[in-house]
């Protein structure tokens, strides 16, 4: 008897949540990627636990109301944009529900207002940064994306999420890797010359960067590699060789060598309400991959902060200083706190090229340097918190709480760690007033959230 399940919802990983409808597993929960709420599917079991299973679709028996056609030929194999089969309206609705579920399930918060998810101005072609692993298949170097839960590369010559100017850079780099017969890194043996190719685009200026990630500090013909790229790609302002010799899933290594041009590309970001600023990005710099939606995100965060001209605002986990610098025009002093030294140096340069003097940047782990920074620069009236996916450390949250700002604006890319951190803040007497999901990553289950948090 075939395994059949009716999909009733989506989990935080974007997988369909199904109930088995017949057979010995009837009533059990099965998580099935690539399914939509309402689907009736025949599936095969790929993992079995005591309380749930994980499956793979064998056949779609009945389509749910939110299902739509995929726009990429490898969408069902690739682990990148795993929600291509959902209508965009359905994606926005489920992103809100996933956030609501994280708040209720993890933090036991049900009184916070969760607003409708804000749609992205671009559903495709929005990624200004593209990192692509290389592999050898049938004797040929290919570039693509990892199959879900594996390191098997699914070849892809065009991804609908990528900015077209980034895809041009990726394609030319792969051609040059093939032409120069560079060997491809094997994660099992640790051998091979080239691991990844990476492209960055500044949508506001059109400037582009190419980064070749190698398992060595130099490559034969690396100068010619850079010159060939620059000769065939307009507005390629930077070609960098990055060295990563570790057996790791981290893409970029710590060392960069400039092969051609300059260390950075420059973008213009903003609008009439937020203001317009220039930003420099180096290979390691964090920069929101969806530039058009980033403008909306920053505007929501700064409006939530209700900043006044006499305020001191702290931007914790400030990256290259985007929120810090946009905030500076509204306050007396804006302070950025960031542990990545290269990002701090980018932020300081960004302040100089924009002529912004009422900012200070502090390098170091937030939980270590916040107390001293607050003693030196003053207590914050508002703290804007924008941590990585792992969330903020408890010590950083406690330092912020003890400074007693009038509000915390938490910008999160992970509802689960946001909910966890809200538990810590609740013990210190804080509560979320509202949460605004913002769709920074269309066609994927990932969500960005702005939360306004005040004293209870």
Residue pairs with C-beta under 8 A, 6 or more apart in sequence:
1 22
1 23
2 42
2 58
3 20
3 23
3 25
3 30
3 42
3 43
3 44
3 45
3 55
4 20
4 21
4 22
4 23
4 40
4 41
4 42
4 43
4 61
5 18
5 19
5 20
5 21
5 30
5 32
5 40
5 41
5 43
5 55
6 18
6 19
6 21
6 38
6 39
6 40
7 16
7 17
7 18
7 32
7 35
7 36
7 37
7 38
7 39
7 40
7 41
7 64
8 17
8 18
8 19
8 37
9 16
9 17
9 37
9 94
9 97
10 16
10 17
10 37
10 94
10 97
10 98
10 445
11 17
11 31
11 98
12 98
12 101
12 102
12 415
12 416
12 445
13 31
13 445
14 33
14 82
14 83
14 444
14 445
15 31
15 32
15 33
15 35
15 54
16 31
16 32
16 33
16 34
16 35
16 36
16 37
16 39
16 41
17 29
17 31
18 29
18 30
18 31
18 32
18 35
18 39
18 41
18 43
18 55
19 27
19 28
19 29
19 30
20 26
20 27
20 28
20 29
20 30
21 40
25 53
28 51
28 52
28 53
29 51
29 52
29 53
30 43
30 45
30 52
30 53
30 54
30 55
31 52
31 53
31 54
31 55
32 41
32 43
32 54
32 55
32 56
32 57
33 56
33 57
33 82
33 148
34 57
34 76
34 82
34 85
35 41
35 57
35 64
35 85
36 63
36 64
36 66
36 67
36 85
36 86
36 90
37 64
37 65
37 66
37 90
37 94
38 62
38 63
38 64
38 65
38 66
38 67
39 60
39 62
39 63
39 64
39 67
40 60
40 61
40 62
41 57
41 58
41 59
41 60
41 61
42 57
42 58
42 59
42 61
43 55
43 56
43 57
43 58
44 55
44 56
44 58
45 53
45 54
45 55
46 54
46 55
46 56
47 53
47 54
48 54
66 86
66 87
66 89
66 90
67 85
67 86
67 87
68 85
68 86
68 87
69 85
70 76
70 84
70 85
71 84
71 124
71 160
72 78
72 81
72 84
72 156
72 158
72 159
72 160
74 144
74 154
74 155
74 156
75 81
75 82
75 84
75 85
77 147
77 154
78 144
78 145
78 146
78 147
78 154
78 156
79 145
79 146
79 147
79 148
79 149
79 150
79 154
80 145
80 159
80 161
80 444
81 159
81 160
81 161
81 443
81 444
82 148
82 443
82 444
82 445
83 91
83 443
83 444
83 445
84 160
84 443
86 94
88 119
88 123
88 442
91 439
91 442
91 443
92 116
92 117
92 119
92 439
93 117
94 445
95 117
95 437
95 439
95 445
95 447
96 114
96 115
96 116
96 117
96 437
98 415
98 445
98 447
99 114
99 415
99 435
99 437
99 447
99 449
100 114
102 415
102 416
102 418
102 419
103 109
103 110
103 112
103 114
103 415
103 419
103 422
103 432
103 435
104 110
105 419
106 416
106 419
106 420
106 423
107 419
107 420
107 422
107 423
107 426
109 419
109 422
109 432
112 431
112 432
112 433
112 434
112 435
112 451
113 433
113 434
113 435
114 434
114 435
114 437
115 434
115 435
115 436
115 437
116 437
117 437
117 438
117 439
117 447
118 293
118 296
118 300
118 436
118 437
118 438
118 439
119 439
120 126
120 290
120 292
120 293
120 439
120 440
120 442
121 292
121 293
121 296
122 290
122 292
122 293
122 442
123 442
123 443
124 160
124 161
124 442
124 443
125 160
125 161
125 162
125 163
125 164
126 161
126 163
126 289
126 290
126 291
126 292
126 293
126 442
127 159
127 161
127 162
127 163
127 166
127 289
127 290
128 163
128 166
128 200
128 201
128 202
128 203
128 287
128 289
128 290
128 291
129 166
129 198
129 199
129 200
129 201
129 287
129 289
130 159
130 162
130 163
130 166
130 167
130 169
130 170
130 198
130 199
131 196
131 197
131 198
131 251
132 143
132 144
132 145
132 170
132 174
132 196
132 197
132 198
133 143
133 144
133 145
133 146
133 151
133 153
133 195
133 196
134 141
134 142
134 143
134 153
134 174
134 177
134 184
134 185
134 194
134 195
134 196
134 197
135 141
135 142
135 143
135 144
135 153
135 155
135 184
136 142
136 184
137 153
137 155
140 178
141 174
141 177
141 178
141 182
141 184
142 153
142 155
142 174
143 153
143 155
143 156
143 157
143 170
143 174
143 197
144 153
144 154
144 155
144 156
145 153
145 154
145 156
145 159
146 152
146 153
146 154
147 153
147 154
151 187
157 171
158 167
159 167
160 443
161 442
161 443
161 444
162 170
163 201
163 203
165 201
165 206
165 208
165 235
166 199
166 200
166 201
166 208
167 199
168 233
169 199
169 201
169 208
169 209
169 210
169 229
169 233
169 236
170 197
170 199
172 210
172 229
172 232
172 233
173 197
173 199
173 210
173 212
173 229
174 197
176 225
176 228
176 229
177 184
177 194
177 197
177 212
180 220
180 221
180 224
180 225
182 193
182 194
182 219
183 191
183 192
183 193
183 194
184 192
184 193
184 194
184 195
185 191
185 192
185 193
185 194
185 195
185 215
186 192
187 247
190 215
190 247
191 215
192 215
193 214
193 215
193 216
193 219
194 212
194 213
194 214
194 215
194 219
195 213
195 214
195 215
195 244
195 251
196 213
196 251
197 210
197 211
197 212
197 213
198 210
198 211
198 212
198 213
198 242
198 251
198 252
198 283
199 208
199 209
199 210
199 211
200 208
200 209
200 211
200 265
200 281
200 283
200 287
201 207
201 208
201 209
201 265
202 208
202 265
202 266
202 267
202 268
202 281
203 267
203 291
203 292
204 267
204 268
204 269
204 291
205 265
205 266
205 267
205 268
206 235
207 235
207 237
207 265
207 266
207 267
208 233
208 235
208 236
208 237
208 238
208 265
209 236
209 237
209 238
209 239
209 240
209 264
209 265
209 281
209 283
210 226
210 229
210 233
210 236
210 238
210 239
210 240
211 239
211 240
211 241
211 242
211 252
211 256
211 283
212 219
212 222
212 225
212 239
212 240
212 241
212 242
213 242
213 243
213 244
213 251
213 252
213 253
214 241
214 242
214 243
214 244
215 243
215 244
215 245
216 243
216 245
217 243
217 255
217 257
218 241
218 257
219 225
219 241
222 241
222 257
222 259
223 259
223 260
225 239
225 259
226 239
226 259
226 260
227 260
229 236
229 239
229 260
230 236
230 239
230 260
230 261
236 261
237 261
237 262
237 265
237 266
238 258
238 260
238 261
238 262
238 263
238 264
238 265
239 258
239 259
239 260
239 261
240 256
240 257
240 258
240 259
240 263
240 283
241 256
241 257
241 259
242 252
242 253
242 255
242 256
242 257
242 283
243 253
243 254
243 255
243 256
243 257
244 250
244 251
244 252
244 253
245 253
246 253
252 283
252 284
256 263
256 282
256 283
256 284
263 282
264 280
264 281
264 282
264 285
264 346
265 280
265 281
266 278
266 279
266 280
266 281
266 353
267 278
267 279
267 281
267 287
267 291
268 276
268 277
268 278
268 279
269 276
269 277
269 279
269 291
269 294
269 295
269 322
270 276
270 277
270 295
270 326
271 295
271 299
273 299
274 295
274 298
274 299
274 302
274 326
275 326
275 329
277 322
277 325
277 326
277 350
277 354
278 350
278 353
278 354
279 287
279 320
279 321
279 322
279 346
279 350
280 320
280 346
280 349
280 350
280 353
281 287
281 320
281 346
282 342
282 346
284 340
284 342
284 343
285 319
285 320
285 342
285 343
285 346
286 319
286 320
286 340
286 343
287 319
287 320
287 322
288 294
288 297
288 322
288 440
289 440
289 441
290 440
290 441
293 438
293 439
293 440
293 448
294 322
294 440
296 438
297 411
297 438
297 440
297 448
297 450
298 322
298 323
298 326
300 436
300 438
300 450
301 323
301 384
301 409
301 411
301 450
302 323
302 326
302 327
302 330
302 384
304 407
304 409
304 436
304 450
304 452
305 313
305 327
305 382
305 384
305 407
305 409
306 382
306 407
307 313
307 327
307 330
307 331
307 381
307 382
308 330
308 331
308 381
309 330
309 331
309 332
310 331
310 332
311 330
311 331
311 332
311 381
311 382
312 331
312 332
312 333
312 334
312 335
312 377
312 378
312 379
312 380
312 381
313 327
313 330
313 331
313 333
313 334
313 335
313 380
313 381
313 382
313 383
313 384
314 334
314 335
314 336
314 337
314 370
314 373
314 374
314 380
314 382
314 383
314 384
314 400
314 405
315 321
315 323
315 324
315 327
315 334
315 335
315 336
315 337
315 384
315 386
316 337
316 366
316 370
316 383
316 384
316 385
316 386
316 387
316 392
316 396
316 400
317 337
317 338
317 366
317 385
317 386
317 387
317 388
317 392
318 324
318 336
318 337
318 338
318 343
318 347
318 361
318 386
319 338
319 340
319 343
319 347
319 386
320 343
320 346
320 347
320 350
321 336
321 338
321 343
321 346
321 347
321 348
321 350
321 351
321 359
321 361
323 384
323 386
323 411
324 334
324 335
324 336
324 347
324 359
324 361
325 334
325 347
325 350
325 351
325 354
325 356
325 359
327 334
327 384
328 334
328 351
328 356
328 358
328 359
329 356
331 358
331 381
332 358
333 358
333 359
333 360
333 377
333 378
334 358
334 359
334 360
335 359
335 360
335 361
335 362
335 373
335 377
335 380
336 344
336 347
336 359
336 360
336 361
336 362
337 361
337 362
337 364
337 366
337 369
337 370
337 373
338 344
338 347
338 361
338 362
338 363
339 363
339 364
339 365
339 366
341 363
344 361
344 362
344 363
347 361
348 361
351 357
351 359
351 361
360 377
362 369
362 373
363 369
365 393
365 396
366 392
366 393
366 396
366 399
367 393
367 394
367 395
367 396
367 399
370 396
370 399
370 400
370 403
371 399
374 380
374 399
374 403
379 403
379 404
379 405
380 400
380 403
380 405
381 405
381 406
382 405
382 406
382 407
382 408
382 409
383 400
383 403
383 405
383 407
383 408
383 409
384 408
384 409
384 411
385 392
385 400
385 408
385 409
385 410
385 411
386 410
386 411
386 412
387 412
387 417
388 413
389 413
389 414
389 417
390 414
390 417
391 412
391 414
391 417
391 418
391 420
391 421
392 421
394 424
397 421
397 424
397 425
397 428
398 424
398 428
400 408
401 425
401 428
401 429
401 430
402 428
406 454
406 455
407 452
407 453
407 454
408 425
408 430
408 452
408 453
408 454
409 450
409 451
409 452
409 453
410 418
410 421
410 449
410 450
410 451
410 453
411 448
411 449
411 450
411 451
412 418
412 448
412 449
412 451
413 440
413 446
413 447
413 448
413 449
415 447
415 449
418 449
418 451
422 430
422 432
422 451
422 453
425 431
425 453
426 456
429 455
429 456
430 453
430 454
430 455
430 456
431 453
431 454
431 455
431 456
432 451
432 452
432 453
433 452
433 453
433 454
434 451
434 452
435 449
435 450
435 451
435 452
436 449
436 450
436 451
437 447
437 448
437 449
438 447
438 448
438 449
438 450
439 447
439 448
440 446
440 447
440 448
441 447
441 448
